[in-house]
């Protein structure tokens, strides 16, 4: 695996900020120290930002097991990157295994795969951003649809069906209900059915 030039400087910065810092603050510290990703000719701003982000995350995931061996847990999030002192009473066996919060293994694997950095292009980053925004808007529309039924985001499919039947019965035009509200109820249910897969 190629050497990430940001690994050692990031380790120094993290040790100098025991209360933690955001990814943005970490990037600012790196740029203040004169370290950043060189811009190539004809590289898009989105690709440059992706490469900066990737190098930072790659360095953080490389550092995680190093800090763990020192009795420190490196908690990685774009909003806050912090070093936590682990309990001194850890057995030698448990010290070799990093905690694996839900979903972190997939991120760790992605950011430690150097080919993701090498293969990044303006087109691939544009596709990645487009996919993100589609998921974001779909989640937003899902929340709007759930609001029609006055349901929480973590409700079950059964709760959605029950709420739909109740609202459809109230607003159905054949039963004297409001046709516009009935259409909103039906559209919300269809959207949620599509999200259900």
C-alpha positions as CSV (number, residue, x, y, z in Angstrom):
1,X,0.0,0.0,0.0
2,X,1.5,3.4,-0.9
3,X,2.5,5.7,1.9
4,X,0.0,8.4,2.8
5,X,2.0,11.6,3.3
6,X,-0.7,12.9,5.7
7,X,-0.5,10.1,8.3
8,X,2.3,11.4,10.5
9,X,1.2,15.0,10.4
10,X,-2.4,14.0,11.3
11,X,-1.1,11.9,14.2
12,X,0.8,15.0,15.6
13,X,-2.3,17.2,15.1
14,X,-4.5,14.7,16.9
15,X,-2.1,14.5,19.9
16,X,-2.0,18.3,20.0
17,X,-5.9,18.5,20.2
18,X,-7.0,16.2,23.0
19,X,-10.5,17.5,22.9
20,X,-10.8,16.5,19.2
21,X,-11.6,18.4,16.1
22,X,-13.8,18.2,13.0
23,X,-12.5,17.0,9.6
24,X,-12.7,20.6,8.4
25,X,-10.6,21.8,11.3
26,X,-8.1,19.0,10.6
27,X,-7.9,20.0,7.0
28,X,-7.3,23.6,8.1
29,X,-4.5,22.5,10.4
30,X,-2.9,20.5,7.6
31,X,-3.1,23.5,5.2
32,X,-1.7,25.8,7.8
33,X,1.3,23.4,8.1
34,X,1.7,23.6,4.3
35,X,0.4,20.1,3.6
36,X,-2.3,19.6,1.0
37,X,-3.2,17.6,-2.1
38,X,-1.4,19.0,-5.2
39,X,-3.9,20.1,-7.8
40,X,-3.4,18.5,-11.2
41,X,-4.2,20.3,-14.4
42,X,-7.9,20.0,-15.4
43,X,-9.0,18.6,-12.0
44,X,-12.4,19.6,-10.9
45,X,-13.0,21.2,-7.5
46,X,-15.2,18.3,-6.4
47,X,-12.5,15.8,-7.3
48,X,-9.9,17.8,-5.4
49,X,-12.2,17.9,-2.3
50,X,-12.8,14.1,-2.6
51,X,-9.1,13.4,-2.8
52,X,-8.4,15.6,0.3
53,X,-11.2,13.9,2.2
54,X,-10.0,10.4,1.1
55,X,-6.4,11.1,2.2
56,X,-7.5,12.3,5.6
57,X,-9.9,9.3,6.2
58,X,-7.2,6.9,4.9
59,X,-4.7,8.3,7.3
60,X,-7.2,8.2,10.2
61,X,-8.1,4.5,9.6
62,X,-4.4,3.7,9.3
63,X,-3.7,5.4,12.6
64,X,-6.6,3.7,14.4
65,X,-4.8,0.4,15.2
66,X,-1.6,2.3,16.0
67,X,-3.3,4.4,18.7
68,X,-5.2,1.4,19.9
69,X,-1.9,-0.3,20.7
70,X,-1.0,2.7,22.8
71,X,-4.3,2.4,24.8
72,X,-6.1,5.1,22.8
73,X,-9.3,4.7,20.8
74,X,-9.5,7.0,17.7
75,X,-13.1,7.8,17.1
76,X,-13.6,8.8,13.5
77,X,-16.5,11.0,12.3
78,X,-16.5,13.9,9.8
79,X,-18.1,16.0,12.6
80,X,-15.7,15.1,15.4
81,X,-12.4,13.1,15.5
82,X,-11.3,12.4,19.0
83,X,-8.8,10.2,20.9
84,X,-10.2,8.5,24.0
85,X,-8.1,6.8,26.6
86,X,-9.2,3.2,26.9
87,X,-9.5,1.4,30.2
88,X,-6.1,0.4,31.6
89,X,-7.5,-2.9,32.7
90,X,-7.9,-4.3,29.2
91,X,-6.5,-7.8,28.7
92,X,-3.8,-8.2,26.1
93,X,-6.3,-10.2,23.9
94,X,-8.9,-7.4,24.0
95,X,-6.3,-4.8,23.2
96,X,-5.6,-6.4,19.9
97,X,-9.2,-6.0,18.7
98,X,-10.5,-2.6,17.8
99,X,-14.1,-1.8,18.6
100,X,-16.3,-2.1,15.6
101,X,-19.2,0.3,15.8
102,X,-22.1,-0.5,13.4
103,X,-21.2,0.3,9.9
104,X,-17.7,1.3,10.6
105,X,-16.1,-1.8,9.1
106,X,-17.5,-1.0,5.6
107,X,-16.1,2.6,5.8
108,X,-12.7,1.4,7.1
109,X,-12.5,-1.1,4.2
110,X,-13.4,1.6,1.7
111,X,-10.9,4.2,2.9
112,X,-8.1,1.6,3.3
113,X,-8.6,0.5,-0.4
114,X,-6.0,2.7,-2.1
115,X,-7.4,1.8,-5.5
116,X,-10.5,4.0,-4.6
117,X,-8.1,7.0,-4.5
118,X,-6.2,6.0,-7.6
119,X,-9.3,5.4,-9.7
120,X,-11.1,8.5,-8.6
121,X,-12.0,10.8,-11.5
122,X,-14.1,13.9,-12.0
123,X,-16.8,11.6,-13.5
124,X,-16.7,9.1,-10.7
125,X,-17.0,11.8,-8.0
126,X,-19.8,13.5,-9.9
127,X,-21.7,10.1,-10.0
128,X,-21.0,9.6,-6.2
129,X,-22.4,13.1,-5.4
130,X,-25.4,12.5,-7.6
131,X,-26.1,9.2,-5.9
132,X,-25.8,10.9,-2.5
133,X,-28.2,13.7,-3.4
134,X,-30.7,11.1,-4.8
135,X,-30.6,9.2,-1.6
136,X,-30.9,12.4,0.4
137,X,-33.9,13.7,-1.5
138,X,-35.5,10.2,-1.3
139,X,-35.1,10.2,2.5
140,X,-36.5,13.7,2.6
141,X,-39.5,12.7,0.6
142,X,-40.0,9.7,2.7
143,X,-40.1,11.9,5.9
144,X,-42.7,14.1,4.1
145,X,-44.8,11.1,3.3
146,X,-44.6,9.8,6.8
147,X,-45.8,13.2,8.1
148,X,-49.0,12.8,6.1
149,X,-49.7,9.7,8.3
150,X,-48.3,11.4,11.4
151,X,-45.8,8.5,11.8
152,X,-42.2,8.5,13.1
153,X,-39.2,7.7,10.8
154,X,-38.6,4.4,12.5
155,X,-42.2,3.1,12.1
156,X,-42.9,-0.4,10.7
157,X,-44.4,-1.2,7.3
158,X,-47.5,-2.6,9.2
159,X,-48.0,0.8,10.9
160,X,-47.8,2.5,7.5
161,X,-50.4,0.2,6.0
162,X,-52.7,0.7,9.0
163,X,-52.4,4.5,8.9
164,X,-52.9,4.5,5.1
165,X,-56.2,2.5,5.4
166,X,-57.4,4.8,8.2
167,X,-56.6,8.0,6.3
168,X,-57.9,6.6,3.0
169,X,-61.2,5.7,4.6
170,X,-61.6,9.2,6.1
171,X,-60.7,11.1,2.9
172,X,-62.1,8.9,0.2
173,X,-64.4,11.0,-2.1
174,X,-67.0,8.2,-2.2
175,X,-67.4,8.6,1.6
176,X,-67.6,12.4,1.5
177,X,-63.9,13.0,2.0
178,X,-61.6,15.6,0.5
179,X,-60.4,14.4,-3.0
180,X,-57.2,16.5,-2.8
181,X,-56.3,15.1,0.7
182,X,-57.1,11.6,-0.6
183,X,-54.7,12.1,-3.5
184,X,-52.0,13.3,-1.0
185,X,-52.6,10.2,1.1
186,X,-52.5,7.9,-1.9
187,X,-49.3,9.5,-3.3
188,X,-47.6,9.3,0.2
189,X,-48.5,5.6,0.4
190,X,-47.2,4.9,-3.1
191,X,-43.9,6.6,-2.3
192,X,-43.5,4.7,0.9
193,X,-44.3,1.4,-0.9
194,X,-41.6,2.2,-3.4
195,X,-39.1,3.0,-0.6
196,X,-40.1,-0.3,1.0
197,X,-38.7,-2.2,-2.0
